[in-house]
């Protein structure tokens, strides 16, 4: 037997010796803050974590649970070192995969397994009263414990901030019939989301919730599912708790809202409680995004700072190479089919603008020579071109 293969196999196994076997509250308030993380998001999560720690109150207790199946012992210890100076903060790791694996196996639509982790939160945290789910692309600007003091009425299941980006897209490219919500103006974003665990578990089963998103192919995965499930039964939080900054793709969507909502968003930019880098670009890709200076202040304190820089450089290099390839191919096409030549006129005849055949060729081209994300290309592709 090849020993090198065995060594490689051992190396690839994630050491989960610091993971919790089951989730029990660490503190009497029975509240938790949770993040759903893949391995590649660890460096960026440290920035979010450092921003949260910067505002913790010494007289309050914070339990932070990372839902993951990928973070190894080495990285667990690095993350635990960040919270060591804070005796009132507990950081835990828990793998929900055994709980959701049957749902994934029997699924009709193939969502990311991380989406299942979020959907299962009310049953993973069954011993808790309140859970706050946060995305790893947020930046805390105040003490987030204030969110854990939110009170729910008996008929409210989740709490979130109305998603102005989604509301704007309802006027652009998302048909209202897609989710058929009774209260589409109440649609909330899922990366700052409170769960009233008792209320949800009282009225819903995990099987029902997991089955719902197998009836539809949701555009926004678990976020759409939560909004469909709890339509009209959502506590709407102060909009400062989830503020999309400027210089992002979401700004175009926000500007489709009413003047009142746009003005509220602009006021929030001056005093956000949580900054959320939803969609594109992220501050680790494009440091000039709104509030990017604050994000990088924490990034410079992260033990993964060099890795964040390395990833950003790799992205820039790929963009530069793609830009050069595009220029080279364009120059080659100009030589073969110069402007006003018979060949150029023939191409225009065969592939007229907006024709199916032209769009098909463009799809093939952009697969090889640009960032595969269409939203990034539309709004920020110019940043990587000559």
Order of alpha helices (4+ residues) and beta strands (2+ residues): alpha-beta-alpha-beta-alpha-beta-alpha-alpha-alpha-beta-beta-alpha-beta-alpha-beta-alpha-alpha-alpha-beta-alpha-alpha-beta-alpha-alpha-alpha-alpha-alpha
